[in-house]
Amino acid sequence: MKKNLTILALAWSCFCISCNSKTETPVSAATQKNLDAMHGVTKAFETSDFSKLGDYIAQDAVDHAGENGDIKGLDSIKAEFAKSNAQMGSQKSETLKELADDEYVMSWMHYTEVMKTAGMGLKAGDTLNIKTLEVARFVDGKAVEHWSFMEPGDVMKMMANMPKSTMPMPVDSAKKKM
């Protein structure tokens, strides 16, 4: 009986240890470099320090998430970031989930920011509270393309608060005026 209890206790211990041990799959050096670059860009927004963006973003990068379409080139991306940061302050970001390989990093992010000035359908002092999926493609550890996808409900909230003159006209109405 004592022998059976010892075996049972040993088996139970092995089971518990195997269930609780979290073995992380090691990532390649390229994947880690891409993750570090993605985190560096996020940190730049939180600190408002865009001086090191050249370490994370290629000179000829394209940001497909620009307010008015593609933003091409590091200098243009920096200028757009500075413009955005002038409008919003006290940014906090939380990474909800992250997937990465040697070419792409996808981060599901939760951002909260207090608006310094009116914009994006919000008044100065309002808090922007959004979740986005940030996707970046990397070459040699630097982002060469970026996309941002917002939850539809967050987009609709911003659009509902925008002045009517800035909202796009429906296609049918635009054709009638031509």
C-alpha positions, 0 to 999 in steps of 0.5 A: 500500500505504501509503495502504491501511495508513493508511486501515485504521489510521484505520478501526481507530482510529475503531472502537476509539474508538466501542466504548470511548466511554461516552456517558451519556444525560442524565437529567432534573432530576426524575430526578436529584432523585429519585436524590439523594433515594434516595441521601440516605435510604441515606446516613442509614442509614449515618450514623445521622443521620435529621435530613434525612429530611424533605428526601427523604421527603414528610410523608404518605409510606407505607412498605410495607416495614414489619415489621408492615405499612404505616408512614404519615407521615414521623414514623412512618417516622423512628421505625421507622428509628431503631428499626431502626438501634438494632438494627443497626450498622455498616451498609454498602450497595452499589448494584448497579444503579439505574434511575430516571425522573421518578416511580420509582427502583429500586435493587438493593442489597447490605446488610451490617450487624452486629446490635447486639441479637437480631432478624430471626432473628439474634443480637447480633454476627451479620452480616446480609448481604442483597440487596434491591430498593428501589423508591420513588415520588416526587412533586416530588423526595420519596418518597411510597411505598416498597417493599422486596423481599428475595431469597427465600433471605435471607428463609428464612434469617431465618425459619429462625432465628426463635423458633417462637412468632413465626412465623405459624401456617399458615392451616389451623391458625389456623382449627382453633383458632377 
